[in-house]
Amino acid sequence: MGKSAAEHTGAGTVDRAEVEHFARIAKTWWEPEGEFRPLHKLNPVRLGFIRDRLAARFGRDIRQPRPFTGLRLLDIGCGGGLVSEPLARLGFAVTGIDAGEAMLEVARGHAAESGVAVDYRRASAEDLAATGEQWDAVLALEVVEHVAAPELFLAAAARLVKPGGALIAATINRTPKAFLFAIIGAEYVLRWLPRGTHHWDKFLRPSELAQGLRPHGLAVQEVSGLTYNPIGDRWSLSRDLDVNYLLFAVKGPETV
């Protein structure tokens, strides 16, 4: 995994240009056909993966109305709360953090309208890790490709996981196919996303993501691809890791 300038200068993980980019379109976060339409389409399969893996990890019955009651979950880079809110409804005590106040304002407003309790905070992963606070489950969904220093970010995310807990990440692979589909296709041809949303050189291969977590006590249990079917206009889990993928990792009971 290459080191960014931010890592060499001692700067943090927050990329201000990325924060400003998302701030400009934050008000459309909850519009299913708006700027974040791809996330709305992707959300059901992401939530299913998170629910099922965490239920297995913590021995919870997903047939219960709030199966995760008593567990704490951290959503890093929560944006407008598309993942935080449904997981709070499933019983998690959810904390959502983001570096952009505009996104958090949208998230807080929507949660209030929906009657869902989520603890939204403006913070970076490394600042939160420095407090020593930890969660049973930590999510980093579609965020690692937007940070300034991925190694620093992954180290901080790992520290935020309690011993015995789990981390789930979702990102984009650094392959020619990902450049074609996630950038040329999604941003320039189909215009699903504003141009400049992604930068190919910031994508991480699954091996690089695992390498960034392993020294901090997290063992990868599963890597699953996410594939889009244009005919059905839906996403599904697959064995194809060439573009989008999910990673599930766990921390041993004795790991700090």
C-alpha positions in Angstrom: 0.0 0.0 0.0 1.6 3.3 -1.0 2.0 6.1 1.4 0.4 9.4 0.7 1.9 12.8 1.4 -0.4 13.2 4.3 1.2 10.2 6.0 4.7 11.5 5.5 3.9 15.0 6.8 2.0 13.7 9.9 -1.3 15.0 8.7 -4.6 13.2 9.4 -6.8 11.1 7.3 -9.4 13.7 6.3 -9.1 14.9 2.7 -10.6 18.4 2.7 -11.2 18.4 -1.1 -13.3 15.2 -0.7 -15.3 16.7 2.2 -16.0 19.8 0.2 -17.1 17.7 -2.8 -19.7 15.9 -0.8 -20.8 19.0 1.1 -21.9 20.5 -2.2 -24.4 17.7 -2.8 -25.2 16.8 0.8 -28.8 18.0 0.7 -29.7 15.4 -1.9 -28.5 12.5 0.3 -31.9 11.0 0.9 -33.3 11.5 -2.6 -33.5 8.0 -4.2 -33.1 9.4 -7.7 -30.7 12.2 -6.7 -26.9 12.5 -6.7 -26.7 9.5 -4.3 -28.9 7.1 -6.3 -26.1 4.5 -6.6 -25.9 4.3 -2.8 -29.7 3.9 -2.5 -29.6 1.0 -5.0 -26.6 -0.5 -3.2 -28.0 -0.1 0.3 -30.2 -3.2 0.6 -27.4 -5.7 -0.3 -25.0 -3.8 2.0 -27.4 -3.9 4.9 -28.1 -7.6 4.3 -24.4 -8.4 4.4 -23.9 -6.4 7.6 -26.9 -7.8 9.4 -26.2 -11.5 8.5 -22.4 -11.3 9.3 -22.9 -9.5 12.6 -25.8 -11.7 13.7 -23.5 -14.7 13.1 -20.6 -13.1 15.0 -22.7 -12.1 18.0 -25.1 -15.0 18.1 -28.2 -12.9 17.4 -31.5 -14.1 15.9 -32.5 -11.8 13.0 -36.1 -12.9 13.2 -36.4 -10.8 16.4 -37.6 -7.2 15.9 -34.5 -5.6 17.4 -31.9 -8.4 17.4 -28.9 -6.3 18.1 -30.1 -4.6 21.3 -27.2 -4.2 23.7 -24.5 -3.9 21.0 -22.7 -0.6 19.9 -22.0 0.1 16.3 -19.8 2.9 14.8 -20.4 4.0 11.2 -17.3 5.9 10.0 -18.0 8.3 7.2 -21.7 8.0 7.8 -22.7 10.8 5.4 -26.4 11.4 5.6 -27.2 8.3 7.6 -28.3 5.8 4.9 -26.8 2.9 6.9 -26.8 4.3 10.4 -30.6 4.7 10.6 -31.7 1.2 9.5 -29.1 -0.4 11.8 -30.4 1.7 14.7 -33.8 0.3 14.0 -32.4 -3.2 14.3 -31.4 -2.4 17.9 -27.8 -1.2 17.6 -26.8 1.8 19.7 -25.3 3.6 16.6 -22.7 6.3 16.5 -22.2 8.0 13.1 -19.1 10.1 12.5 -18.2 12.3 9.5 -15.7 15.0 8.8 -18.3 17.2 7.0 -20.8 19.2 9.0 -23.1 19.5 6.0 -23.6 15.8 5.9 -24.2 15.6 9.6 -26.9 18.3 9.5 -28.7 16.2 6.9 -28.3 13.0 8.9 -29.5 14.6 12.2 -32.5 16.2 10.5 -33.6 13.0 8.8 -33.1 11.0 12.0 -35.2 13.5 13.9 -38.0 13.3 11.3 -37.9 9.5 11.3 -37.8 9.2 15.1 -34.6 7.2 15.1 -31.9 7.8 17.7 -28.4 8.0 16.3 -25.4 9.7 18.0 -24.0 11.8 15.2 -20.6 13.4 15.7 -18.2 15.4 13.7 -14.9 13.6 14.1 -12.2 11.7 12.2 -11.4 8.0 12.9 -8.0 8.8 14.4 -9.3 11.5 16.7 -12.0 9.2 18.0 -9.4 6.3 18.4 -7.3 8.6 20.5 -10.1 8.8 23.1 -9.8 5.0 23.7 -13.6 4.5 23.0 -14.4 1.2 21.3 -17.4 -0.4 19.6 -18.6 -3.9 19.1 -18.9 -3.4 15.3 -17.2 -0.7 13.1 -18.3 0.1 9.6 -16.1 1.8 6.9 -18.4 1.8 3.9 -17.3 3.6 0.7 -15.0 5.8 2.7 -11.4 4.4 2.6 -11.1 5.4 -1.1 -11.8 9.0 0.0 -9.3 9.4 2.8 -5.9 11.1 2.6 -3.9 8.4 4.4 -5.3 4.9 4.1 -2.8 3.2 6.4 -3.4 5.7 9.2 -7.2 5.4 8.6 -7.2 1.6 8.8 -5.0 1.6 11.9 -7.5 4.0 13.6 -10.5 2.0 12.5 -9.0 -1.2 13.9 -8.4 0.5 17.3 -12.0 1.4 17.4 -13.1 -2.2 17.4 -13.6 -3.9 20.8 -11.8 -7.2 21.5 -14.1 -9.9 20.1 -15.7 -7.3 17.8 -15.9 -7.0 14.0 -15.2 -4.5 11.2 -16.9 -4.4 7.8 -15.5 -2.3 5.0 -16.8 -1.7 1.5 -14.7 -0.1 -1.2 -13.5 -0.3 -4.9 -10.7 -2.5 -6.2 -7.8 -0.8 -8.1 -8.2 -2.6 -11.4 -8.6 -1.5 -15.1 -12.2 -2.9 -14.9 -12.9 -0.6 -11.9 -11.6 2.4 -13.8 -13.9 1.6 -16.7 -17.0 0.9 -14.6 -16.7 3.0 -11.5 -15.2 6.1 -13.1 -15.8 6.2 -16.8 -19.1 4.4 -16.7 -20.6 5.7 -13.5 -19.4 9.3 -13.7 -19.1 10.1 -17.4 -21.4 7.8 -19.3 -24.3 6.9 -17.0 -23.7 10.0 -14.9 -24.8 8.2 -11.7 -22.2 10.2 -9.8 -20.8 13.7 -10.2 -17.5 13.8 -12.1 -14.5 13.7 -9.8 -16.3 11.5 -7.1 -13.6 8.8 -7.4 -9.9 8.7 -8.1 -8.5 5.4 -9.4 -5.2 5.8 -7.6 -7.0 5.9 -4.3 -8.7 2.6 -4.7 -7.4 -0.4 -2.7 -7.0 -4.0 -3.7 -8.5 -6.5 -1.2 -5.0 -7.7 -0.3 -4.0 -4.1 0.5 -7.0 -3.6 2.7 -6.3 -6.8 4.6 -2.7 -5.8 4.9 -3.7 -2.5 6.5 -5.8 -4.2 9.1 -3.8 -7.3 10.0 -1.0 -5.6 12.1 -3.8 -4.1 14.3 -5.3 -7.4 15.3 -8.0 -7.9 12.7 -8.3 -11.1 10.8 -10.2 -11.1 7.5 -12.9 -13.8 7.4 -14.6 -13.0 4.1 -14.3 -10.9 1.0 -17.3 -10.7 -1.2 -17.8 -8.9 -4.5 -20.8 -6.6 -5.3 -22.1 -6.9 -8.9 -24.6 -4.6 -10.6 -27.2 -6.2 -13.0 -28.3 -3.4 -15.4 -31.3 -5.5 -16.6 -32.8 -5.8 -13.2 -31.3 -2.5 -12.0 -30.1 -4.2 -8.8 -26.9 -5.1 -6.9 -26.1 -8.6 -5.5 -23.2 -10.4 -3.7 -20.9 -12.3 -6.1 -17.5 -13.8 -6.4 -16.4 -11.0 -8.8 -14.0 -8.7 -6.8 -12.9 -6.6 -9.8 -14.9 -3.5 -9.0 -16.9 -3.2 -5.7 -16.3 -5.5 -2.8 -17.1 -6.0 0.9 -14.7 -7.2 3.5 -15.5 -8.8 6.9 -12.8 -8.9 9.6 -12.9 -9.8 13.3 -10.7 -9.0 16.3 -9.6 -11.7 18.7 -10.9 -11.5 22.3 -7.5 -10.6 23.7 -6.6 -8.0 21.1 -6.6 -4.3 22.2 
